[in-house]
């Protein structure tokens, strides 16, 4: 068979396919769909496993029983911002809360910031039990009290908006007039108030710091 005849046969075949495509479009659509379906069936897809958010667990709040200065269970509960049940170094006093003695000396603002970072406050003598706890926690040194008198009028306001009380402190000794400077310190000596008692000092002085956290 000549090459010319082969070419004519191929042209005739292509024309026949074209005519079939025009007359029977549904046939060709079905044919292509079956090819695509077969191709997809040979391809394996992996669906990632759904992620789950872990559910936080709740740790029961522990309790501690102590005998002094008040007996009974003390719930170890912290104010907002602190990590329960107890930051390292704090000790529990059943009547007045937790206490921590920082090492080193701080200005008053730095002392406030250090205690605030624990969710606590600079210790304040607003009741006799607090005074007792502070005296037991310290040796011979001068420590800040969390009370200030910015107007130098003798009215001392503490960081919890209470008023400083000389009558519950166990001493009425002022080393100097209570209107000299804006910040307040106390001399602690071997479990009792030292000979200097209370003293007004510049807030930029550097003194010891005791942080106090109340039990609600």
C-alpha positions as CSV (number, residue, x, y, z in Angstrom):
1,X,0.0,0.0,0.0
2,X,1.3,3.4,-1.0
3,X,2.1,6.1,1.5
4,X,-0.6,8.3,-0.2
5,X,-3.2,5.6,0.5
6,X,-2.2,5.4,4.2
7,X,-2.5,9.1,4.6
8,X,-6.0,9.1,3.1
9,X,-7.0,6.3,5.4
10,X,-5.8,8.3,8.5
11,X,-7.6,11.4,7.3
12,X,-10.8,9.4,6.9
13,X,-10.4,7.9,10.4
14,X,-10.0,11.3,12.0
15,X,-13.0,12.7,10.2
16,X,-15.1,9.8,11.4
17,X,-14.0,10.5,15.0
18,X,-14.8,14.1,14.6
19,X,-18.2,13.3,13.3
20,X,-18.8,10.9,16.2
21,X,-17.8,13.6,18.7
22,X,-20.2,16.1,17.1
23,X,-23.1,13.6,17.0
24,X,-22.4,11.8,20.3
25,X,-20.8,14.3,22.8
26,X,-22.2,12.3,25.8
27,X,-20.1,9.3,24.8
28,X,-16.9,11.2,25.0
29,X,-17.8,12.9,28.3
30,X,-18.5,9.5,29.9
31,X,-15.2,8.2,28.5
32,X,-13.1,11.0,29.9
33,X,-14.9,10.8,33.3
34,X,-14.2,7.1,33.6
35,X,-10.5,7.8,32.9
36,X,-10.4,10.5,35.5
37,X,-12.1,8.4,38.1
38,X,-9.7,5.5,37.5
39,X,-6.8,7.9,37.9
40,X,-8.1,9.3,41.2
41,X,-8.7,5.8,42.6
42,X,-5.0,5.0,42.2
43,X,-4.0,8.1,44.2
44,X,-4.0,7.7,48.0
45,X,-4.6,10.9,50.1
46,X,-3.8,11.1,53.8
47,X,-6.1,13.2,55.9
48,X,-4.3,14.7,58.9
49,X,-5.7,13.7,62.3
50,X,-7.7,16.4,64.0
51,X,-5.9,18.3,66.7
52,X,-7.4,18.5,70.2
53,X,-6.8,21.2,72.8
54,X,-5.7,19.6,76.1
55,X,-8.1,20.2,79.0
56,X,-6.3,21.9,81.9
57,X,-6.4,19.9,85.1
58,X,-7.5,21.4,88.4
59,X,-5.2,20.8,91.4
60,X,-7.0,20.8,94.8
61,X,-6.0,23.6,97.1
62,X,-4.0,22.2,100.0
63,X,-4.5,23.2,103.6
64,X,-2.0,23.5,106.4
65,X,-2.7,23.3,110.1
66,X,-0.6,25.4,112.4
67,X,-0.7,26.1,116.2
68,X,0.5,29.7,116.5
69,X,-0.6,32.4,116.7
70,X,-4.0,31.0,115.8
71,X,-5.0,27.3,115.5
72,X,-7.0,25.6,112.8
73,X,-6.8,25.0,109.1
74,X,-5.4,27.7,106.9
75,X,-6.3,27.6,103.2
76,X,-3.3,28.3,101.1
77,X,-5.0,30.7,98.8
78,X,-3.2,33.5,96.8
79,X,-4.4,36.8,95.5
80,X,-4.8,37.2,91.7
81,X,-1.4,37.2,89.9
82,X,0.4,34.8,92.2
83,X,1.0,31.2,91.4
84,X,-0.6,28.8,94.0
85,X,-0.1,27.3,96.4
86,X,3.1,29.0,97.6
87,X,6.0,30.8,95.9
88,X,9.4,29.5,97.0
89,X,10.5,30.8,100.4
90,X,7.2,32.0,101.7
91,X,6.0,30.7,105.1
92,X,2.5,30.6,106.4
93,X,1.2,32.4,109.5
94,X,-2.4,31.3,110.2
95,X,-3.6,34.6,111.5
96,X,-2.1,37.0,108.9
97,X,-1.0,35.2,105.8
98,X,2.4,34.3,104.2
99,X,5.7,36.1,104.7
100,X,8.9,36.1,102.8
101,X,12.2,37.9,103.7
102,X,14.1,39.0,100.7
103,X,17.9,39.0,100.8
104,X,19.6,42.3,100.2
105,X,18.5,45.9,100.4
106,X,16.0,47.8,98.2
107,X,14.6,51.3,97.8
108,X,11.0,51.5,98.8
109,X,9.8,51.5,95.1
110,X,12.0,48.4,94.4
111,X,10.6,46.7,97.5
112,X,7.0,47.3,96.4
113,X,7.9,45.9,92.9
114,X,9.5,42.8,94.3
115,X,6.5,42.0,96.6
116,X,4.0,42.9,93.8
117,X,5.7,40.4,91.5
118,X,4.8,37.7,94.0
119,X,1.2,39.0,94.3
120,X,2.1,40.3,97.8
121,X,2.7,43.6,99.5
122,X,5.4,45.1,101.7
123,X,4.5,44.0,105.2
124,X,2.2,46.4,107.1
125,X,1.7,46.6,110.9
126,X,-2.1,47.1,110.8
127,X,-2.8,44.5,113.5
128,X,-0.8,43.1,116.4
129,X,-0.5,39.6,114.8
130,X,1.3,41.1,111.8
131,X,3.8,42.8,114.2
132,X,4.4,39.5,115.9
133,X,5.0,37.7,112.6
134,X,7.4,40.4,111.4
135,X,9.4,40.3,114.6
136,X,9.8,36.5,114.4
137,X,10.9,36.6,110.8
138,X,13.8,39.0,111.2
139,X,17.0,39.6,113.1
140,X,18.9,42.8,113.8
141,X,18.0,45.1,110.8
142,X,15.9,47.9,109.5
143,X,13.0,46.9,107.2
144,X,10.5,48.8,105.2
145,X,6.9,49.0,106.3
146,X,4.3,49.2,103.5
147,X,2.9,52.6,104.6
148,X,3.7,56.2,103.3
149,X,3.0,59.8,104.2
150,X,3.5,61.7,101.0
151,X,2.0,64.9,102.5
152,X,4.2,64.8,105.6
153,X,1.2,65.5,107.8
154,X,1.6,62.5,110.1
155,X,-1.2,60.5,108.5
156,X,0.3,57.2,107.3
157,X,-1.7,55.2,104.8
158,X,-0.7,51.6,104.1
159,X,-0.6,49.9,100.7
160,X,-4.0,48.1,101.4
161,X,-5.6,51.5,102.0
162,X,-5.6,50.8,105.8
163,X,-4.1,53.1,108.4
164,X,-0.9,52.5,110.2
165,X,-1.6,51.8,113.9
166,X,0.9,52.5,116.6
167,X,-1.4,50.9,119.2
168,X,-1.2,47.5,117.6
169,X,2.5,47.6,117.0
170,X,3.7,46.8,120.5
171,X,5.8,50.0,120.8
172,X,5.1,53.7,120.6
173,X,8.7,54.7,120.1
174,X,9.5,57.2,117.3
175,X,13.2,57.6,116.6
176,X,12.4,61.0,115.1
177,X,9.2,63.0,114.5
178,X,6.8,61.1,112.3
179,X,6.6,63.9,109.7
180,X,10.2,64.1,108.6
181,X,10.2,61.9,105.5
182,X,7.6,60.1,103.3
183,X,8.5,56.5,104.0
184,X,8.5,54.4,107.1
185,X,10.9,51.8,108.5
186,X,11.1,49.7,111.7
187,X,14.1,48.4,113.6
188,X,13.8,44.7,114.3
189,X,16.1,43.0,116.8
190,X,16.2,39.4,117.9
191,X,12.4,38.8,117.8
192,X,11.4,42.2,119.2
193,X,11.4,45.8,118.2
194,X,14.8,47.4,118.4
195,X,15.8,50.5,120.4
196,X,15.1,52.8,117.4
197,X,11.4,51.8,117.1
198,X,9.8,53.4,114.1
199,X,11.7,55.9,111.9
200,X,10.7,58.0,108.9
201,X,13.3,57.8,106.1
202,X,13.6,59.0,102.5
203,X,12.0,56.5,100.1
204,X,15.3,56.3,98.2
205,X,17.1,54.7,101.2
206,X,17.9,51.0,100.8
207,X,16.5,48.7,103.5
208,X,15.5,45.1,104.1
209,X,12.1,43.9,102.7
210,X,9.5,41.5,104.1
211,X,6.6,40.7,101.8
212,X,3.2,39.7,103.2
213,X,0.4,37.9,101.5
214,X,-3.0,37.6,103.2
215,X,-5.1,34.5,103.4
216,X,-8.6,35.6,102.2
